[in-house]
Amino acid sequence: MRLLLMRHGQTHANVSGELDTAHPGVDLTDLGRAQAVAASKALDGEALDAIYVSSRVRTHQTAAPTAEDRGLSLTVLDGLEEISAGDFEMRNDHDAVAGYIGSVATWLEGDLTHRMPGAETGEEFLARFDAAVRRIVDAGHDTALVVSHGAALRTWVSTRMEPHPDAPPATQPLHNTALLVLEGDFDAGWRMVSWQGHPVGGDYLEDPTAEDPTGDLDADGDGEIG
């Protein structure tokens, strides 16, 4: 199948640099809503069969324009949520951001048994995200859009996608409404079709001043990862 994986639009927590991963999460900013509308227009050429979102409100708000344009409903699927910040929830200090990013980096280096303080291990994260994607595959769609979260998407894709020479490292930014397109399944493997790390509606929709701690996987804790 064809799997379109989109990061949600900009939220107020992305701007303030807070690690917002709990339910229901904060709303999109005005820029985030503009990104959502632009993303819908950018997806005009995709024959979508279904749209899946996490339980966090920001994914619903991001997918809403596309759903309205296509006459599709949003399917909320447990497991698509962001990597839980645990003890770092809603913090934006250096130690919290470094701890969060460092834990995810540890997973990407191969130690999936490491536990995010107060939250899940890499094994637990991948198990619940795998389960969600399997439900999408088993539904029999040709093409589905999944609106999820920055750290979750890059960790899952980096772990599950077949190596590709054009795939950037997981430390590269995944901006709001970035779009990763994969094809395949769990048996044949997931192959990269395209990787758009910037807002799919256009670079003018970026906000270089936002702290956004869940947009970059910077192990030094001075970039973005959300």
ChimeraX commands (.cxc) that place a marker at each C-alpha (Angstrom):
marker #1 position 0.00,0.00,0.00 radius 0.5
marker #1 position 0.91,3.68,-0.22 radius 0.5
marker #1 position 1.34,5.27,3.20 radius 0.5
marker #1 position 1.47,9.06,3.55 radius 0.5
marker #1 position 2.89,10.08,6.92 radius 0.5
marker #1 position 2.42,13.73,7.84 radius 0.5
marker #1 position 3.51,15.62,10.91 radius 0.5
marker #1 position 0.83,17.88,12.42 radius 0.5
marker #1 position 0.82,21.66,11.96 radius 0.5
marker #1 position 2.48,24.12,14.29 radius 0.5
marker #1 position 1.12,24.24,17.85 radius 0.5
marker #1 position 1.51,26.77,20.64 radius 0.5
marker #1 position 3.79,24.28,22.42 radius 0.5
marker #1 position 6.04,24.08,19.34 radius 0.5
marker #1 position 6.44,27.84,19.54 radius 0.5
marker #1 position 7.17,27.89,23.28 radius 0.5
marker #1 position 9.45,24.83,23.07 radius 0.5
marker #1 position 7.43,22.75,25.53 radius 0.5
marker #1 position 7.37,18.95,25.36 radius 0.5
marker #1 position 3.64,18.52,24.83 radius 0.5
marker #1 position 2.86,14.80,24.43 radius 0.5
marker #1 position -0.06,14.10,26.81 radius 0.5
marker #1 position -3.78,13.99,25.94 radius 0.5
marker #1 position -5.41,16.08,24.52 radius 0.5
marker #1 position -2.52,18.44,23.75 radius 0.5
marker #1 position -2.61,22.10,22.76 radius 0.5
marker #1 position -4.21,23.61,19.65 radius 0.5
marker #1 position -2.65,24.70,16.40 radius 0.5
marker #1 position -1.47,28.28,16.02 radius 0.5
marker #1 position -2.81,30.48,13.23 radius 0.5
marker #1 position 0.24,29.43,11.22 radius 0.5
marker #1 position -0.52,25.79,11.99 radius 0.5
marker #1 position -4.06,26.19,10.63 radius 0.5
marker #1 position -2.67,27.83,7.49 radius 0.5
marker #1 position -0.25,24.90,7.12 radius 0.5
marker #1 position -3.20,22.48,7.39 radius 0.5
marker #1 position -5.11,24.23,4.59 radius 0.5
marker #1 position -2.00,24.38,2.41 radius 0.5
marker #1 position -1.31,20.69,3.06 radius 0.5
marker #1 position -4.79,19.79,1.85 radius 0.5
marker #1 position -4.16,21.61,-1.42 radius 0.5
marker #1 position -0.74,19.97,-1.78 radius 0.5
marker #1 position -2.38,16.54,-1.50 radius 0.5
marker #1 position -4.79,17.17,-4.39 radius 0.5
marker #1 position -3.04,14.60,-6.56 radius 0.5
marker #1 position -3.30,11.78,-4.02 radius 0.5
marker #1 position -6.25,9.37,-4.26 radius 0.5
marker #1 position -6.80,8.95,-0.53 radius 0.5
marker #1 position -8.97,6.10,0.73 radius 0.5
marker #1 position -8.78,7.01,4.42 radius 0.5
marker #1 position -7.32,9.49,6.90 radius 0.5
marker #1 position -5.99,8.37,10.27 radius 0.5
marker #1 position -5.07,10.62,13.21 radius 0.5
marker #1 position -3.78,10.16,16.73 radius 0.5
marker #1 position -5.89,11.03,19.77 radius 0.5
marker #1 position -4.18,14.42,20.09 radius 0.5
marker #1 position -6.26,17.39,18.97 radius 0.5
marker #1 position -3.47,18.88,16.84 radius 0.5
marker #1 position -3.60,15.95,14.42 radius 0.5
marker #1 position -7.38,16.33,14.06 radius 0.5
marker #1 position -7.04,20.04,13.32 radius 0.5
marker #1 position -4.29,19.38,10.78 radius 0.5
marker #1 position -6.23,16.67,8.93 radius 0.5
marker #1 position -9.60,18.46,9.00 radius 0.5
marker #1 position -9.19,20.53,5.78 radius 0.5
marker #1 position -8.10,17.46,3.81 radius 0.5
marker #1 position -10.97,15.39,5.22 radius 0.5
marker #1 position -13.49,18.11,4.35 radius 0.5
marker #1 position -12.14,18.50,0.82 radius 0.5
marker #1 position -12.30,14.74,0.22 radius 0.5
marker #1 position -15.56,14.01,2.03 radius 0.5
marker #1 position -13.73,11.61,4.32 radius 0.5
marker #1 position -14.07,11.13,8.06 radius 0.5
marker #1 position -11.14,11.05,10.46 radius 0.5
marker #1 position -10.33,7.70,12.06 radius 0.5
marker #1 position -8.71,8.05,15.48 radius 0.5
marker #1 position -6.23,5.23,16.01 radius 0.5
marker #1 position -4.55,4.49,19.34 radius 0.5
marker #1 position -0.82,4.01,18.96 radius 0.5
marker #1 position -0.14,6.92,16.61 radius 0.5
marker #1 position 0.58,9.31,19.48 radius 0.5
marker #1 position 3.86,11.12,20.04 radius 0.5
marker #1 position 6.63,9.45,22.03 radius 0.5
marker #1 position 5.62,10.17,25.61 radius 0.5
marker #1 position 7.75,12.75,27.40 radius 0.5
marker #1 position 7.02,11.17,30.80 radius 0.5
marker #1 position 8.83,13.12,33.50 radius 0.5
marker #1 position 9.68,15.84,30.97 radius 0.5
marker #1 position 6.05,16.62,30.04 radius 0.5
marker #1 position 5.38,20.32,29.31 radius 0.5
marker #1 position 8.92,21.32,30.22 radius 0.5
marker #1 position 11.14,23.39,27.95 radius 0.5
marker #1 position 14.32,23.66,30.00 radius 0.5
marker #1 position 17.62,22.40,28.61 radius 0.5
marker #1 position 17.80,19.31,30.85 radius 0.5
marker #1 position 14.31,18.15,29.89 radius 0.5
marker #1 position 14.79,18.68,26.16 radius 0.5
marker #1 position 18.22,17.02,26.26 radius 0.5
marker #1 position 16.80,14.11,28.26 radius 0.5
marker #1 position 13.96,13.58,25.80 radius 0.5
marker #1 position 16.08,13.85,22.68 radius 0.5
marker #1 position 18.84,11.78,24.26 radius 0.5
marker #1 position 16.44,8.94,25.04 radius 0.5
marker #1 position 15.14,8.84,21.47 radius 0.5
marker #1 position 18.73,8.99,20.16 radius 0.5
marker #1 position 19.57,5.99,22.34 radius 0.5
marker #1 position 16.77,4.04,20.67 radius 0.5
marker #1 position 17.99,5.00,17.21 radius 0.5
marker #1 position 21.47,3.82,18.16 radius 0.5
marker #1 position 20.00,0.38,18.82 radius 0.5
marker #1 position 19.21,0.28,22.55 radius 0.5
marker #1 position 15.44,-0.13,22.45 radius 0.5
marker #1 position 15.33,-1.33,26.06 radius 0.5
marker #1 position 16.17,2.17,27.31 radius 0.5
marker #1 position 13.20,3.80,29.03 radius 0.5
marker #1 position 12.20,7.42,28.63 radius 0.5
marker #1 position 12.13,8.61,32.27 radius 0.5
marker #1 position 8.59,8.09,33.53 radius 0.5
marker #1 position 7.38,6.74,30.18 radius 0.5
marker #1 position 7.91,4.03,27.54 radius 0.5
marker #1 position 10.88,2.07,26.20 radius 0.5
marker #1 position 11.80,2.03,22.53 radius 0.5
marker #1 position 10.40,-1.50,22.28 radius 0.5
marker #1 position 7.09,-0.38,23.75 radius 0.5
marker #1 position 6.85,2.62,21.45 radius 0.5
marker #1 position 7.57,0.59,18.31 radius 0.5
marker #1 position 5.12,-2.13,19.35 radius 0.5
marker #1 position 2.21,0.29,19.70 radius 0.5
marker #1 position 3.05,2.23,16.52 radius 0.5
marker #1 position 3.50,-1.04,14.58 radius 0.5
marker #1 position 0.12,-2.22,15.83 radius 0.5
marker #1 position -1.54,0.97,14.61 radius 0.5
marker #1 position 0.05,0.76,11.16 radius 0.5
marker #1 position -0.88,-2.93,10.90 radius 0.5
marker #1 position -4.52,-2.00,11.46 radius 0.5
marker #1 position -4.26,0.50,8.60 radius 0.5
marker #1 position -2.67,-2.10,6.31 radius 0.5
marker #1 position -5.23,-4.74,7.26 radius 0.5
marker #1 position -8.05,-2.35,6.34 radius 0.5
marker #1 position -7.10,-2.93,2.70 radius 0.5
marker #1 position -6.58,0.66,1.57 radius 0.5
marker #1 position -4.56,1.45,-1.53 radius 0.5
marker #1 position -3.53,4.85,-0.10 radius 0.5
marker #1 position -3.97,6.25,3.40 radius 0.5
marker #1 position -2.92,9.50,5.06 radius 0.5
marker #1 position -1.65,9.28,8.63 radius 0.5
marker #1 position -1.28,12.53,10.59 radius 0.5
marker #1 position 0.98,11.89,13.56 radius 0.5
marker #1 position 3.95,13.46,15.37 radius 0.5
marker #1 position 7.55,14.41,14.64 radius 0.5
marker #1 position 9.64,12.25,16.95 radius 0.5
marker #1 position 7.27,9.29,16.55 radius 0.5
marker #1 position 7.32,9.42,12.76 radius 0.5
marker #1 position 11.08,9.75,12.43 radius 0.5
marker #1 position 11.75,7.01,14.96 radius 0.5
marker #1 position 9.30,4.57,13.36 radius 0.5
marker #1 position 10.34,5.34,9.78 radius 0.5
marker #1 position 14.06,5.24,10.57 radius 0.5
marker #1 position 13.59,1.86,12.25 radius 0.5
marker #1 position 11.16,0.22,9.80 radius 0.5
marker #1 position 12.02,1.67,6.37 radius 0.5
marker #1 position 14.44,-0.07,4.05 radius 0.5
marker #1 position 17.72,1.89,3.71 radius 0.5
marker #1 position 17.55,4.51,0.97 radius 0.5
marker #1 position 20.42,6.70,-0.30 radius 0.5
marker #1 position 18.22,9.79,-0.40 radius 0.5
marker #1 position 16.82,9.40,3.12 radius 0.5
marker #1 position 18.21,12.05,5.48 radius 0.5
marker #1 position 19.49,11.04,8.91 radius 0.5
marker #1 position 16.99,11.05,11.75 radius 0.5
marker #1 position 18.72,14.12,13.20 radius 0.5
marker #1 position 17.48,16.25,10.29 radius 0.5
marker #1 position 14.49,18.48,11.08 radius 0.5
marker #1 position 10.98,17.26,10.35 radius 0.5
marker #1 position 9.03,20.50,10.22 radius 0.5
marker #1 position 5.30,20.92,10.80 radius 0.5
marker #1 position 3.26,19.33,7.95 radius 0.5
marker #1 position 6.34,17.58,6.61 radius 0.5
marker #1 position 5.35,14.55,4.50 radius 0.5
marker #1 position 7.02,11.15,4.21 radius 0.5
marker #1 position 5.65,8.75,1.59 radius 0.5
marker #1 position 6.28,5.00,1.86 radius 0.5
marker #1 position 5.07,2.00,-0.12 radius 0.5
marker #1 position 4.97,-1.66,0.88 radius 0.5
marker #1 position 3.85,-3.55,3.95 radius 0.5
marker #1 position 5.31,-5.41,6.91 radius 0.5
marker #1 position 5.99,-8.55,4.84 radius 0.5
marker #1 position 7.60,-6.97,1.77 radius 0.5
marker #1 position 9.13,-4.10,3.72 radius 0.5
marker #1 position 8.57,-0.35,3.59 radius 0.5
marker #1 position 10.28,1.57,0.78 radius 0.5
marker #1 position 10.70,5.33,0.62 radius 0.5
marker #1 position 8.95,7.10,-2.25 radius 0.5
marker #1 position 9.65,10.66,-1.10 radius 0.5
marker #1 position 10.79,12.59,1.96 radius 0.5
marker #1 position 9.66,16.20,2.30 radius 0.5
marker #1 position 11.07,17.49,5.56 radius 0.5
marker #1 position 9.70,21.02,5.11 radius 0.5
marker #1 position 6.02,22.08,5.19 radius 0.5
marker #1 position 4.37,20.32,2.27 radius 0.5
marker #1 position 2.47,23.51,1.41 radius 0.5
marker #1 position 5.67,25.52,0.91 radius 0.5
marker #1 position 8.75,26.75,2.76 radius 0.5
marker #1 position 7.08,30.12,3.39 radius 0.5
marker #1 position 4.95,28.31,6.00 radius 0.5
marker #1 position 7.95,27.64,8.24 radius 0.5
marker #1 position 8.60,29.53,11.46 radius 0.5
marker #1 position 12.37,29.66,12.07 radius 0.5
marker #1 position 11.85,31.43,15.41 radius 0.5
marker #1 position 9.90,28.58,17.04 radius 0.5
marker #1 position 11.73,26.47,19.63 radius 0.5
marker #1 position 9.87,23.25,18.63 radius 0.5
marker #1 position 11.70,20.60,20.75 radius 0.5
marker #1 position 10.07,17.69,18.91 radius 0.5
marker #1 position 11.10,18.67,15.34 radius 0.5
marker #1 position 14.86,17.86,15.48 radius 0.5
marker #1 position 16.52,14.80,16.94 radius 0.5
marker #1 position 19.56,16.69,18.14 radius 0.5
marker #1 position 21.39,14.60,20.74 radius 0.5
marker #1 position 23.00,17.73,22.16 radius 0.5
marker #1 position 19.57,19.01,23.12 radius 0.5
marker #1 position 19.98,22.33,21.33 radius 0.5
marker #1 position 17.78,21.65,18.32 radius 0.5
marker #1 position 14.18,20.63,17.65 radius 0.5
marker #1 position 12.36,17.04,17.75 radius 0.5
marker #1 position 6.77,17.00,18.11 radius 0.5
marker link #1:1,2 radius 0.2
marker link #1:2,3 radius 0.2
marker link #1:3,4 radius 0.2
marker link #1:4,5 radius 0.2
marker link #1:5,6 radius 0.2
marker link #1:6,7 radius 0.2
marker link #1:7,8 radius 0.2
marker link #1:8,9 radius 0.2
marker link #1:9,10 radius 0.2
marker link #1:10,11 radius 0.2
marker link #1:11,12 radius 0.2
marker link #1:12,13 radius 0.2
marker link #1:13,14 radius 0.2
marker link #1:14,15 radius 0.2
marker link #1:15,16 radius 0.2
marker link #1:16,17 radius 0.2
marker link #1:17,18 radius 0.2
marker link #1:18,19 radius 0.2
marker link #1:19,20 radius 0.2
marker link #1:20,21 radius 0.2
marker link #1:21,22 radius 0.2
marker link #1:22,23 radius 0.2
marker link #1:23,24 radius 0.2
marker link #1:24,25 radius 0.2
marker link #1:25,26 radius 0.2
marker link #1:26,27 radius 0.2
marker link #1:27,28 radius 0.2
marker link #1:28,29 radius 0.2
marker link #1:29,30 radius 0.2
marker link #1:30,31 radius 0.2
marker link #1:31,32 radius 0.2
marker link #1:32,33 radius 0.2
marker link #1:33,34 radius 0.2
marker link #1:34,35 radius 0.2
marker link #1:35,36 radius 0.2
marker link #1:36,37 radius 0.2
marker link #1:37,38 radius 0.2
marker link #1:38,39 radius 0.2
marker link #1:39,40 radius 0.2
marker link #1:40,41 radius 0.2
marker link #1:41,42 radius 0.2
marker link #1:42,43 radius 0.2
marker link #1:43,44 radius 0.2
marker link #1:44,45 radius 0.2
marker link #1:45,46 radius 0.2
marker link #1:46,47 radius 0.2
marker link #1:47,48 radius 0.2
marker link #1:48,49 radius 0.2
marker link #1:49,50 radius 0.2
marker link #1:50,51 radius 0.2
marker link #1:51,52 radius 0.2
marker link #1:52,53 radius 0.2
marker link #1:53,54 radius 0.2
marker link #1:54,55 radius 0.2
marker link #1:55,56 radius 0.2
marker link #1:56,57 radius 0.2
marker link #1:57,58 radius 0.2
marker link #1:58,59 radius 0.2
marker link #1:59,60 radius 0.2
marker link #1:60,61 radius 0.2
marker link #1:61,62 radius 0.2
marker link #1:62,63 radius 0.2
marker link #1:63,64 radius 0.2
marker link #1:64,65 radius 0.2
marker link #1:65,66 radius 0.2
marker link #1:66,67 radius 0.2
marker link #1:67,68 radius 0.2
marker link #1:68,69 radius 0.2
marker link #1:69,70 radius 0.2
marker link #1:70,71 radius 0.2
marker link #1:71,72 radius 0.2
marker link #1:72,73 radius 0.2
marker link #1:73,74 radius 0.2
marker link #1:74,75 radius 0.2
marker link #1:75,76 radius 0.2
marker link #1:76,77 radius 0.2
marker link #1:77,78 radius 0.2
marker link #1:78,79 radius 0.2
marker link #1:79,80 radius 0.2
marker link #1:80,81 radius 0.2
marker link #1:81,82 radius 0.2
marker link #1:82,83 radius 0.2
marker link #1:83,84 radius 0.2
marker link #1:84,85 radius 0.2
marker link #1:85,86 radius 0.2
marker link #1:86,87 radius 0.2
marker link #1:87,88 radius 0.2
marker link #1:88,89 radius 0.2
marker link #1:89,90 radius 0.2
marker link #1:90,91 radius 0.2
marker link #1:91,92 radius 0.2
marker link #1:92,93 radius 0.2
marker link #1:93,94 radius 0.2
marker link #1:94,95 radius 0.2
marker link #1:95,96 radius 0.2
marker link #1:96,97 radius 0.2
marker link #1:97,98 radius 0.2
marker link #1:98,99 radius 0.2
marker link #1:99,100 radius 0.2
marker link #1:100,101 radius 0.2
marker link #1:101,102 radius 0.2
marker link #1:102,103 radius 0.2
marker link #1:103,104 radius 0.2
marker link #1:104,105 radius 0.2
marker link #1:105,106 radius 0.2
marker link #1:106,107 radius 0.2
marker link #1:107,108 radius 0.2
marker link #1:108,109 radius 0.2
marker link #1:109,110 radius 0.2
marker link #1:110,111 radius 0.2
marker link #1:111,112 radius 0.2
marker link #1:112,113 radius 0.2
marker link #1:113,114 radius 0.2
marker link #1:114,115 radius 0.2
marker link #1:115,116 radius 0.2
marker link #1:116,117 radius 0.2
marker link #1:117,118 radius 0.2
marker link #1:118,119 radius 0.2
marker link #1:119,120 radius 0.2
marker link #1:120,121 radius 0.2
marker link #1:121,122 radius 0.2
marker link #1:122,123 radius 0.2
marker link #1:123,124 radius 0.2
marker link #1:124,125 radius 0.2
marker link #1:125,126 radius 0.2
marker link #1:126,127 radius 0.2
marker link #1:127,128 radius 0.2
marker link #1:128,129 radius 0.2
marker link #1:129,130 radius 0.2
marker link #1:130,131 radius 0.2
marker link #1:131,132 radius 0.2
marker link #1:132,133 radius 0.2
marker link #1:133,134 radius 0.2
marker link #1:134,135 radius 0.2
marker link #1:135,136 radius 0.2
marker link #1:136,137 radius 0.2
marker link #1:137,138 radius 0.2
marker link #1:138,139 radius 0.2
marker link #1:139,140 radius 0.2
marker link #1:140,141 radius 0.2
marker link #1:141,142 radius 0.2
marker link #1:142,143 radius 0.2
marker link #1:143,144 radius 0.2
marker link #1:144,145 radius 0.2
marker link #1:145,146 radius 0.2
marker link #1:146,147 radius 0.2
marker link #1:147,148 radius 0.2
marker link #1:148,149 radius 0.2
marker link #1:149,150 radius 0.2
marker link #1:150,151 radius 0.2
marker link #1:151,152 radius 0.2
marker link #1:152,153 radius 0.2
marker link #1:153,154 radius 0.2
marker link #1:154,155 radius 0.2
marker link #1:155,156 radius 0.2
marker link #1:156,157 radius 0.2
marker link #1:157,158 radius 0.2
marker link #1:158,159 radius 0.2
marker link #1:159,160 radius 0.2
marker link #1:160,161 radius 0.2
marker link #1:161,162 radius 0.2
marker link #1:162,163 radius 0.2
marker link #1:163,164 radius 0.2
marker link #1:164,165 radius 0.2
marker link #1:165,166 radius 0.2
marker link #1:166,167 radius 0.2
marker link #1:167,168 radius 0.2
marker link #1:168,169 radius 0.2
marker link #1:169,170 radius 0.2
marker link #1:170,171 radius 0.2
marker link #1:171,172 radius 0.2
marker link #1:172,173 radius 0.2
marker link #1:173,174 radius 0.2
marker link #1:174,175 radius 0.2
marker link #1:175,176 radius 0.2
marker link #1:176,177 radius 0.2
marker link #1:177,178 radius 0.2
marker link #1:178,179 radius 0.2
marker link #1:179,180 radius 0.2
marker link #1:180,181 radius 0.2
marker link #1:181,182 radius 0.2
marker link #1:182,183 radius 0.2
marker link #1:183,184 radius 0.2
marker link #1:184,185 radius 0.2
marker link #1:185,186 radius 0.2
marker link #1:186,187 radius 0.2
marker link #1:187,188 radius 0.2
marker link #1:188,189 radius 0.2
marker link #1:189,190 radius 0.2
marker link #1:190,191 radius 0.2
marker link #1:191,192 radius 0.2
marker link #1:192,193 radius 0.2
marker link #1:193,194 radius 0.2
marker link #1:194,195 radius 0.2
marker link #1:195,196 radius 0.2
marker link #1:196,197 radius 0.2
marker link #1:197,198 radius 0.2
marker link #1:198,199 radius 0.2
marker link #1:199,200 radius 0.2
marker link #1:200,201 radius 0.2
marker link #1:201,202 radius 0.2
marker link #1:202,203 radius 0.2
marker link #1:203,204 radius 0.2
marker link #1:204,205 radius 0.2
marker link #1:205,206 radius 0.2
marker link #1:206,207 radius 0.2
marker link #1:207,208 radius 0.2
marker link #1:208,209 radius 0.2
marker link #1:209,210 radius 0.2
marker link #1:210,211 radius 0.2
marker link #1:211,212 radius 0.2
marker link #1:212,213 radius 0.2
marker link #1:213,214 radius 0.2
marker link #1:214,215 radius 0.2
marker link #1:215,216 radius 0.2
marker link #1:216,217 radius 0.2
marker link #1:217,218 radius 0.2
marker link #1:218,219 radius 0.2
marker link #1:219,220 radius 0.2
marker link #1:220,221 radius 0.2
marker link #1:221,222 radius 0.2
marker link #1:222,223 radius 0.2
marker link #1:223,224 radius 0.2
marker link #1:224,225 radius 0.2
view
